[in-house]
Amino acid sequence: MSDGTRAAPPAADPPGSPVVDAQVQLGSELAIPRAFLEYQAANVHHRLTAHGHGVRPSRILDQVLAVHQDDEADKLVAEMDEAGVDRAFLVVPDFSHVADCRLDRPELAELHHRVTLRHPGRFHVFWGVDPRAGQDGVDLFEHCVSAYGFAGLKLYPLCGYSPSDRRLYPYFEVCRQYGLPVISHTGPGWGPLDFTYGAPLLLDGAARDFPGVDFVLGHGGVTHVDESTYLCAHRPNVHLDISQFHSVLHADGWQAHVRALLRTGISHKVLFGTCWPSYRLSESLTSLVTAFAAGSPAVEGLRERDRRLVTSGNALRLVGRAGDRTAEGRARPGETPATDQGAGPTDRSGRT
């Protein structure tokens, strides 16, 4: 029986307990198309209007644009510091085939490289590609890895392709050689795009053909969860993240959803993530991170070892594979291989 007092909220993890956010973006109009942000604002306006709130569409758009002026990630890093996030996977979707973008692809790559130099040790950049880019896209990706130290590949199939499209196989081969993971968006996304390409099972062909490459189903713990957990359980190289977890559609709330997910036996495949800064207008990064601290309802009943796998261990293991490759004898970019001079592309730890 309650004594009428409220239980204290779970405290943040103690120092020395790392937290890795497995999906964030640069909150900047240089990285995200204006049309994407306009759609986001229109969706918010629709929801507010349906609930009887008379807000001008222009006011909402101004608010959305105002929180996407963080061109150098200074605000993002400050939020990470406050929330206790040590590192983050900084994803860079390729919208260049479906929208007007402020920067071309090489310019956008340079921008993200500058961000990693400005904030050393904080970001693992996952470079976005589209199979329609041809060999130029493959060459740019390999340049991003070898020259900039980018940590992996990002797919946004809703732009109009399957994540198992064979035109992507040269990219996966680069990932295999460098020991880099792939994050593929699943579920819905930007409204004008084709959501049918967000089905997790579309990734199965690539996961089967590249058993040495780790694939992460972005938002796989939030939408199409049955398909995602099925793949994670039966494909050793398939994982999922839970970014956008607090917006999950579940009758008993997102905490109950996450607890059920973590009881399916795949906690070694689940990566904590937030999709920050998409929710700057309604949430704080600190509140989302604290929701997974020891003792919180979302991780109730989960062993502490497994909780730490979710909040950091699984993510660090994936980006650490490139370091394992280097230890096998391949050189880092700019170095001469110690063993086979013709061993192919050099490897990179992926840590920036």
Secondary structure as UniProt FT lines:
FT   TURN            15..16
FT   STRAND          20..24
FT   TURN            29..31
FT   HELIX           34..50
FT   TURN            51..52
FT   HELIX           57..66
FT   TURN            71..72
FT   HELIX           74..83
FT   STRAND          87..92
FT   TURN            96..98
FT   HELIX           105..118
FT   TURN            120..121
FT   STRAND          123..129
FT   HELIX           131..133
FT   HELIX           134..148
FT   STRAND          152..155
FT   HELIX           157..159
FT   TURN            163..164
FT   HELIX           166..168
FT   HELIX           169..178
FT   STRAND          182..185
FT   TURN            191..192
FT   HELIX           195..198
FT   HELIX           200..203
FT   HELIX           204..209
FT   TURN            211..212
FT   STRAND          215..218
FT   TURN            219..222
FT   HELIX           225..234
FT   TURN            236..237
FT   STRAND          238..241
FT   TURN            243..244
FT   HELIX           245..247
FT   TURN            251..252
FT   HELIX           254..262
FT   HELIX           267..269
FT   STRAND          270..271
FT   TURN            277..282
FT   HELIX           285..290
FT   TURN            291..292
FT   TURN            294..295
FT   HELIX           297..299
FT   TURN            300..301
FT   HELIX           304..308
FT   HELIX           309..313
FT   HELIX           314..319
FT   HELIX           321..327
FT   TURN            328..329
FT   TURN            333..334
FT   TURN            341..342
//
